[in-house]
Amino acid sequence: MASDLEEVQKVLRTVAEGQAQLLSAVESISQRVGELERSRDGHRQNNPEIDGVGRTATPLGSGFTHTPAAVMPAEAGTRTPPAPSSPEVKSGFSSRVILTTYPKQIGIKPLPLDWGAADPLQRGPVTVSRSASTIGRRNAIGAHGGSYSIYYALALASRELKADHKPDYTNTEPAVKIGPFPQWSDKKKIVAMDPWGHLVPWLFKDVMEKENVDLRPTIAITKAHMKLPELEESVRSGRLVPDGKVCLNKFGELSVTKFAVEPVWYLPGVAERFGIDEGTLRRSLFEHTGGMYPELITRSDIKVFLPPIGGLTVYCFGDPAKMSDPSKRLALRIHDECNGSDVFGSDICTCRPYLIFGIEEAVKEAQNGGSGVVIYFRKEGRALGEVTKYLVYNARKRGEDRASDYFKRTENIAGVKDMRFQALMPDILHWLGIQKIDRMLSMSNMKHDAIVGQGIPIHERVELPESLIPADSRVEIDAKINAGYFTTGQRMTEEQLKSVQGRIWEDIDH
């Protein structure tokens, strides 16, 4: 029996060696074919009459040659058929397309990644690039850059960006030191970002150079000044007092430390947060992104996913080290993106007023010796998107825009009131080392419950002052208060909500 097993193992090794040699030969041939294609296209571009119609001839499809590319047995079904292409532009891509990979496939050897390890070198780098030197070493699914990865793909396809470009990280180190904190190695506390993502080029420099793998940061930290017109008014009215450190001058210019964070999901932890099994999460992500990431299904051994969604930015006022100091007071505003109000000043909601109020209170706390933090998440329209938001606006403004019907308008269109799902939001607080919040500048019950549920106590909740609520946003704020938002005042009855009405289009002179 032992000799039979040894014989089988010997045969398997021989087959594996043969496959490796064949794969190497196929790669070499594919590379040579690609070079010949580029050379031929360059010749045609210099001789535009070649095809007799005054334009360059093209192969069967963009990036594909007339000779079908070989596919390894483990990659069966991974080739795509040629696609129509513009006669003027030839892609620089190889003729061989790998749609997915599988565990233990020839040439696949992921870099080790132990998500909960306290030592970053033992934890290992998040590796997601599909570049030629790195695709076999990936231990994560997706692409760097979140939603911006699509623009990266366009830049490559249009040849605005060279596929072999390597970033020069000279002088890009974080502007301030953050952590490490014990929370960074707790699999239950950080599941939606890479706690070592800001130090990748320096922690894993040897890996990048010696193993020729493409690693990218998912966090960056810088310093800046902030100028908003309301802050100048804040100084004039006495709500803010210039100190030359946090509030720099009479114009309300602020000194701020900024942290940009891209999402990195540890799938088992994300599934646990939502109370579902990992397989259900993977299948839903795969199916409802149009099958964009087949390795969610084929690579159960890979536990990390970089989703194509917006990230977040932390704005810290005062000394960043005080955020994690339990002896210092902390004022915090968690703010979800609202482009119409935050940027363009729409008065249909309280978003910009609350954002400005949150910044003011954060600055005051920093000036009093504590820390002030505003965290800005890209979750436009309650993560339903701006198109859905505007459809809801249309439904509201074409009828009687009443607080009693506020959430019904959204549910009728989107099927849910809200898709922000605050379960993953507290991760950034754990990463910053925050252990308690003295003043929470938010009325949201969902944000409050998510933070407290993650073991971070909130000592005081601060609602938006009545004087800062625009008249047309009473519909929104009163409906939210009735649905459970924090208030020190009275909650309206359903009958009273019917009397809270916003303006309709006919109320405005066009």
WOGIJO-V798037 format. One line per field, one symbol per residue. burial: 1 if it has 16 or more other ideal C-beta (glycine too) atoms within 10 Angstrom, else 0. A space follows every 50 residues. Layout:
# WOGIJO-V798037
burial=???
This chain:
# WOGIJO-V798037
burial=00000000000000000010001000000100110010011001000000 00000101110111100000010110011001001000011101110101 10001111011010101001001111111000011011111111110010 00000100000000000000000100010110111000111111111111 10110011000011111111100001000111011000110100011100 01111111101111111111111000000011001100000010110110 01111111011111111111011100011111111111011100011111 11111111111111111001111111111111110001101110111000 11111110110011000101011111111111111011111111111101 10010101001111000011011011111111001110000100001001 1100000000
